[in-house]
Amino acid sequence: MNYQKIGETIKERRKSLNITQPTLASLAGVGLNTLVAIERGNGNAKIHTIIAILDTLGLKLDVTLKD
């Protein structure tokens, strides 16, 4: 999983919606420190946490086969 790309996508979408990190963390039911770490591309977040954030932002996670 490319945590850097996921983090960048979350950050870009959050900013495009004019949502602050504390607001998004609250809406998604995750800790602020967790959200900040994910946006920075740290790869230790649980998949259900990432999905909760993506869902809150109106995004989804697609799974594809490796080349």
N, C-alpha and C positions, 0 to 999 in steps of 0.2 A: 504494500500500500504506500502511495506517495503522500506522506504526511505534510510535506512542504506545500505541495499543490493544493491539498485539501484546506490547509490553513489559509493560503492566499485566497482561495475561492470564498471561504467563509468571511474573511475580512473584507474583501471587495463587495460582496453582497450586503453585508451589514452596513458598510459605509454608504452604498447606493440607496439603502432604505433609511438612512439617517438615524440608525439605531446605535446607541452607545454600548460599549462592552458590558457595563453593569446591567443595563436593561435587557440585553440579549441573554445574558447568563440567567437572569431571573425568569424570563419568559420560557427558556428552555429547561429550567430546573437543574442547572449545573452551577458549579462554583465559579466565581470570577477568575480565580487563579487557573482553573482548568481551561476555561475559554481562552485566556491569554496565552497559555502554553500551546493550545491547539493552533491558534492563529500564528504563532511563531514557528509552527511546524514540528514541535516536539512529538515524537512518535510513541508516547506511552498512554494515550487515551483509549478508553474502552470503546468498542464499536457502537454500543448503544448510546453512549454519550455523544459521539459524533453524529449519529443519526438523529438524535433529539435536537441538536443545534441545526442541522440541515433542514429538518422538518419545520422548525420554527421560522426559518428563512425562506421557506417555500422551495427548497432544493431537495434532491434525492441522490442517493449513492447508487451508481451502476457498477455491476461486477462484470468483468470481461476476462476471457482467457488470455494468458500470457502468450506472447509470440514465441 
